[in-house]
């Protein structure tokens, strides 16, 4: 089940969605993300504006959350709902150094998932099947997903592709169960990866991408029955 409890925030802090047409605030969110992550881990501005545009890719419905106080952005979270697979992808989350340790990460995550789940319900489902995230293998964030959110790594050698100003790199594709425990077959898992590469990374032909081929090959080589946990 998805975690939806309330988190107390500092006085004056508001966690709310950013309208798609508020380009100044979207750019402020992108600036925060680029300051918070190493080079090559946040897409370039032009690509980011496409990512958060509701008309950019019909296979992805973007949601942008900002934690702000007195008009200043202190934190941001970005995700997308993928209607063809009824799953969501948590793409980015960052908090200004001075505002860390005040519950902003958790509050933004809860609000992000609430809105992504609402998109699934609007599409005619009883909610999301699961929420996916890309995280570095074995890091603190990885442990947090496993211990606090009940997530687990998809059984494949997952890679982020070189696209949109991002660098190709190995990551864990984490699955946080909601209505479903996870993909039931290798074909279903491969379909999820294909949808990520097509709708999130906007690759017209994922089969031409070496990172995609590497991931699919690892799924094909996985032992039978090892598509979910």
C-alpha beads as a LAMMPS data file, in Angstrom:
LAMMPS data file: protein, C-alpha beads

229 atoms
228 bonds

1 atom types
1 bond types

-500.0 500.0 xlo xhi
-500.0 500.0 ylo yhi
-500.0 500.0 zlo zhi

Masses

1 110.0

Atoms # bond

1 1 1 0.000 0.000 0.000
2 1 1 1.070 3.582 -0.669
3 1 1 2.069 5.757 2.289
4 1 1 -0.360 8.667 2.647
5 1 1 -0.076 9.980 6.226
6 1 1 0.211 13.703 6.957
7 1 1 3.515 15.369 7.857
8 1 1 3.738 18.580 9.876
9 1 1 5.535 21.361 8.017
10 1 1 7.305 24.514 9.224
11 1 1 5.019 27.513 9.660
12 1 1 4.296 29.242 6.355
13 1 1 5.577 26.362 4.215
14 1 1 3.171 25.254 1.481
15 1 1 3.437 22.073 -0.576
16 1 1 1.387 22.389 -3.753
17 1 1 1.384 21.534 -7.460
18 1 1 3.015 23.933 -9.902
19 1 1 0.717 24.899 -12.809
20 1 1 2.107 23.804 -16.159
21 1 1 1.777 27.336 -17.542
22 1 1 3.827 28.906 -14.721
23 1 1 7.098 28.754 -16.642
24 1 1 8.931 31.032 -14.206
25 1 1 8.201 28.669 -11.311
26 1 1 9.032 25.599 -13.449
27 1 1 12.402 27.171 -14.309
28 1 1 12.974 27.865 -10.599
29 1 1 12.300 24.190 -9.894
30 1 1 14.774 23.165 -12.595
31 1 1 17.412 25.514 -11.201
32 1 1 17.002 23.927 -7.754
33 1 1 17.359 20.447 -9.215
34 1 1 20.495 21.291 -11.197
35 1 1 22.098 22.779 -8.072
36 1 1 21.204 19.671 -6.070
37 1 1 22.462 16.902 -8.367
38 1 1 25.803 16.200 -10.057
39 1 1 26.218 17.065 -13.726
40 1 1 24.492 14.629 -16.052
41 1 1 21.807 13.626 -13.522
42 1 1 19.243 16.313 -14.383
43 1 1 18.036 16.875 -17.925
44 1 1 18.785 20.181 -19.619
45 1 1 16.300 23.037 -19.309
46 1 1 14.721 22.662 -22.761
47 1 1 14.134 18.962 -22.190
48 1 1 12.823 19.598 -18.665
49 1 1 10.274 22.077 -19.988
50 1 1 9.133 19.373 -22.405
51 1 1 9.013 16.787 -19.602
52 1 1 6.660 18.892 -17.475
53 1 1 4.513 20.021 -20.399
54 1 1 1.168 18.148 -20.466
55 1 1 1.223 18.151 -24.288
56 1 1 4.794 16.918 -24.826
57 1 1 4.235 13.135 -24.704
58 1 1 0.772 11.536 -24.649
59 1 1 2.180 8.532 -22.793
60 1 1 3.135 10.591 -19.718
61 1 1 1.102 12.971 -17.536
62 1 1 3.561 15.177 -15.587
63 1 1 3.117 16.406 -12.010
64 1 1 5.392 19.050 -10.447
65 1 1 5.285 19.806 -6.711
66 1 1 6.965 22.749 -4.993
67 1 1 7.488 23.432 -1.313
68 1 1 7.520 27.201 -0.952
69 1 1 7.403 29.939 1.642
70 1 1 6.848 33.628 0.891
71 1 1 7.165 32.930 -2.822
72 1 1 10.547 31.179 -2.576
73 1 1 10.970 27.533 -3.604
74 1 1 12.666 25.452 -0.906
75 1 1 11.934 22.022 -2.367
76 1 1 10.580 20.324 -5.462
77 1 1 9.421 16.901 -6.624
78 1 1 8.596 15.812 -10.154
79 1 1 6.822 12.696 -11.392
80 1 1 4.739 11.376 -14.260
81 1 1 1.781 9.040 -14.660
82 1 1 2.028 6.517 -17.517
83 1 1 -1.537 5.555 -18.470
84 1 1 -0.606 2.740 -20.837
85 1 1 0.852 0.735 -17.920
86 1 1 -1.068 2.406 -15.052
87 1 1 2.128 3.146 -13.175
88 1 1 3.871 6.303 -12.015
89 1 1 7.488 7.371 -12.136
90 1 1 9.001 9.582 -9.436
91 1 1 11.637 11.493 -11.405
92 1 1 13.269 14.066 -9.133
93 1 1 13.135 15.378 -5.567
94 1 1 15.371 17.994 -3.968
95 1 1 15.340 20.336 -0.964
96 1 1 17.454 23.423 -0.333
97 1 1 20.264 22.680 2.121
98 1 1 18.908 25.157 4.679
99 1 1 15.455 23.509 4.679
100 1 1 16.508 19.867 5.054
101 1 1 15.434 17.837 8.052
102 1 1 12.048 19.575 8.272
103 1 1 9.846 16.972 6.608
104 1 1 9.765 18.514 3.128
105 1 1 10.910 15.385 1.292
106 1 1 8.216 13.264 2.886
107 1 1 5.467 15.861 2.444
108 1 1 6.315 16.381 -1.220
109 1 1 6.468 12.633 -1.863
110 1 1 3.034 12.114 -0.303
111 1 1 1.487 14.962 -2.304
112 1 1 3.170 13.794 -5.514
113 1 1 1.879 10.239 -5.137
114 1 1 -1.608 11.491 -4.228
115 1 1 -1.806 13.474 -7.451
116 1 1 -0.346 10.657 -9.563
117 1 1 -2.854 8.265 -8.014
118 1 1 -5.638 10.735 -8.845
119 1 1 -4.510 10.646 -12.482
120 1 1 -4.860 6.851 -12.434
121 1 1 -8.377 7.134 -11.027
122 1 1 -9.304 9.740 -13.616
123 1 1 -8.145 7.262 -16.264
124 1 1 -10.667 4.723 -14.938
125 1 1 -8.502 2.636 -12.612
126 1 1 -8.884 2.002 -8.879
127 1 1 -5.547 3.718 -8.345
128 1 1 -1.935 3.166 -9.353
129 1 1 -0.561 -0.340 -9.740
130 1 1 2.831 0.819 -8.460
131 1 1 5.226 3.747 -8.239
132 1 1 8.676 3.434 -9.796
133 1 1 11.888 5.333 -9.090
134 1 1 15.464 5.200 -10.341
135 1 1 18.033 5.225 -7.534
136 1 1 21.730 4.546 -7.167
137 1 1 22.541 0.996 -6.169
138 1 1 23.102 0.443 -2.466
139 1 1 22.936 4.122 -1.524
140 1 1 21.100 5.784 1.354
141 1 1 18.095 6.549 -0.855
142 1 1 17.963 2.907 -1.956
143 1 1 17.815 1.752 1.670
144 1 1 15.107 4.308 2.401
145 1 1 12.947 2.985 -0.405
146 1 1 13.313 -0.582 0.827
147 1 1 12.884 0.074 4.549
148 1 1 10.348 2.911 4.621
149 1 1 8.333 2.391 1.459
150 1 1 8.326 -1.365 1.002
151 1 1 9.887 -1.019 -2.429
152 1 1 12.183 -3.536 -4.101
153 1 1 14.543 -3.456 -7.098
154 1 1 13.207 -4.791 -10.367
155 1 1 15.044 -8.021 -11.288
156 1 1 17.081 -6.603 -14.151
157 1 1 20.297 -4.738 -14.857
158 1 1 18.664 -1.360 -15.249
159 1 1 20.318 1.609 -16.991
160 1 1 19.331 5.225 -17.405
161 1 1 19.857 6.074 -21.081
162 1 1 21.975 8.856 -22.493
163 1 1 19.192 11.264 -23.444
164 1 1 17.879 14.769 -22.720
165 1 1 21.279 15.895 -21.432
166 1 1 21.522 12.914 -19.042
167 1 1 24.446 10.512 -18.852
168 1 1 23.990 6.772 -19.293
169 1 1 24.535 5.055 -15.948
170 1 1 23.515 1.912 -14.056
171 1 1 20.729 2.376 -11.506
172 1 1 18.176 0.333 -9.643
173 1 1 14.609 0.530 -10.912
174 1 1 12.659 0.481 -7.655
175 1 1 9.055 -0.729 -7.562
176 1 1 6.809 0.435 -4.729
177 1 1 3.695 -1.774 -4.761
178 1 1 0.226 -0.236 -4.637
179 1 1 -2.589 -2.263 -6.204
180 1 1 -0.126 -4.828 -7.587
181 1 1 2.956 -6.406 -6.056
182 1 1 4.832 -5.902 -9.302
183 1 1 5.177 -7.224 -12.855
184 1 1 3.979 -10.837 -13.030
185 1 1 5.984 -11.892 -16.093
186 1 1 9.237 -11.008 -17.805
187 1 1 7.204 -9.604 -20.718
188 1 1 5.337 -7.288 -18.345
189 1 1 8.599 -6.026 -16.852
190 1 1 10.050 -5.516 -20.334
191 1 1 6.906 -3.575 -21.233
192 1 1 7.415 -1.298 -18.233
193 1 1 11.005 -0.582 -19.246
194 1 1 9.893 0.070 -22.834
195 1 1 7.262 2.506 -21.596
196 1 1 9.827 4.359 -19.450
197 1 1 12.193 4.728 -22.389
198 1 1 9.380 5.787 -24.746
199 1 1 7.263 8.047 -22.528
200 1 1 9.736 9.370 -19.941
201 1 1 12.906 9.582 -22.027
202 1 1 10.968 10.142 -25.267
203 1 1 13.069 7.768 -27.370
204 1 1 11.174 7.103 -30.601
205 1 1 12.859 3.726 -31.089
206 1 1 14.220 2.368 -27.784
207 1 1 15.547 -0.719 -29.555
208 1 1 18.244 1.455 -31.099
209 1 1 19.520 2.535 -27.681
210 1 1 22.383 0.462 -26.195
211 1 1 21.212 0.995 -22.597
212 1 1 17.721 -0.254 -23.449
213 1 1 19.099 -3.343 -25.192
214 1 1 21.271 -4.071 -22.157
215 1 1 18.254 -3.893 -19.804
216 1 1 16.053 -6.077 -22.018
217 1 1 18.824 -8.645 -22.404
218 1 1 19.142 -8.863 -18.609
219 1 1 15.376 -9.458 -18.323
220 1 1 15.478 -12.169 -20.985
221 1 1 18.283 -13.908 -19.085
222 1 1 16.553 -13.758 -15.690
223 1 1 15.450 -17.133 -14.236
224 1 1 11.846 -18.064 -14.901
225 1 1 9.504 -16.780 -12.186
226 1 1 11.895 -13.994 -11.162
227 1 1 9.849 -11.106 -12.585
228 1 1 8.532 -9.905 -9.224
229 1 1 9.155 -10.360 -5.509

Bonds

1 1 1 2
2 1 2 3
3 1 3 4
4 1 4 5
5 1 5 6
6 1 6 7
7 1 7 8
8 1 8 9
9 1 9 10
10 1 10 11
11 1 11 12
12 1 12 13
13 1 13 14
14 1 14 15
15 1 15 16
16 1 16 17
17 1 17 18
18 1 18 19
19 1 19 20
20 1 20 21
21 1 21 22
22 1 22 23
23 1 23 24
24 1 24 25
25 1 25 26
26 1 26 27
27 1 27 28
28 1 28 29
29 1 29 30
30 1 30 31
31 1 31 32
32 1 32 33
33 1 33 34
34 1 34 35
35 1 35 36
36 1 36 37
37 1 37 38
38 1 38 39
39 1 39 40
40 1 40 41
41 1 41 42
42 1 42 43
43 1 43 44
44 1 44 45
45 1 45 46
46 1 46 47
47 1 47 48
48 1 48 49
49 1 49 50
50 1 50 51
51 1 51 52
52 1 52 53
53 1 53 54
54 1 54 55
55 1 55 56
56 1 56 57
57 1 57 58
58 1 58 59
59 1 59 60
60 1 60 61
61 1 61 62
62 1 62 63
63 1 63 64
64 1 64 65
65 1 65 66
66 1 66 67
67 1 67 68
68 1 68 69
69 1 69 70
70 1 70 71
71 1 71 72
72 1 72 73
73 1 73 74
74 1 74 75
75 1 75 76
76 1 76 77
77 1 77 78
78 1 78 79
79 1 79 80
80 1 80 81
81 1 81 82
82 1 82 83
83 1 83 84
84 1 84 85
85 1 85 86
86 1 86 87
87 1 87 88
88 1 88 89
89 1 89 90
90 1 90 91
91 1 91 92
92 1 92 93
93 1 93 94
94 1 94 95
95 1 95 96
96 1 96 97
97 1 97 98
98 1 98 99
99 1 99 100
100 1 100 101
101 1 101 102
102 1 102 103
103 1 103 104
104 1 104 105
105 1 105 106
106 1 106 107
107 1 107 108
108 1 108 109
109 1 109 110
110 1 110 111
111 1 111 112
112 1 112 113
113 1 113 114
114 1 114 115
115 1 115 116
116 1 116 117
117 1 117 118
118 1 118 119
119 1 119 120
120 1 120 121
121 1 121 122
122 1 122 123
123 1 123 124
124 1 124 125
125 1 125 126
126 1 126 127
127 1 127 128
128 1 128 129
129 1 129 130
130 1 130 131
131 1 131 132
132 1 132 133
133 1 133 134
134 1 134 135
135 1 135 136
136 1 136 137
137 1 137 138
138 1 138 139
139 1 139 140
140 1 140 141
141 1 141 142
142 1 142 143
143 1 143 144
144 1 144 145
145 1 145 146
146 1 146 147
147 1 147 148
148 1 148 149
149 1 149 150
150 1 150 151
151 1 151 152
152 1 152 153
153 1 153 154
154 1 154 155
155 1 155 156
156 1 156 157
157 1 157 158
158 1 158 159
159 1 159 160
160 1 160 161
161 1 161 162
162 1 162 163
163 1 163 164
164 1 164 165
165 1 165 166
166 1 166 167
167 1 167 168
168 1 168 169
169 1 169 170
170 1 170 171
171 1 171 172
172 1 172 173
173 1 173 174
174 1 174 175
175 1 175 176
176 1 176 177
177 1 177 178
178 1 178 179
179 1 179 180
180 1 180 181
181 1 181 182
182 1 182 183
183 1 183 184
184 1 184 185
185 1 185 186
186 1 186 187
187 1 187 188
188 1 188 189
189 1 189 190
190 1 190 191
191 1 191 192
192 1 192 193
193 1 193 194
194 1 194 195
195 1 195 196
196 1 196 197
197 1 197 198
198 1 198 199
199 1 199 200
200 1 200 201
201 1 201 202
202 1 202 203
203 1 203 204
204 1 204 205
205 1 205 206
206 1 206 207
207 1 207 208
208 1 208 209
209 1 209 210
210 1 210 211
211 1 211 212
212 1 212 213
213 1 213 214
214 1 214 215
215 1 215 216
216 1 216 217
217 1 217 218
218 1 218 219
219 1 219 220
220 1 220 221
221 1 221 222
222 1 222 223
223 1 223 224
224 1 224 225
225 1 225 226
226 1 226 227
227 1 227 228
228 1 228 229
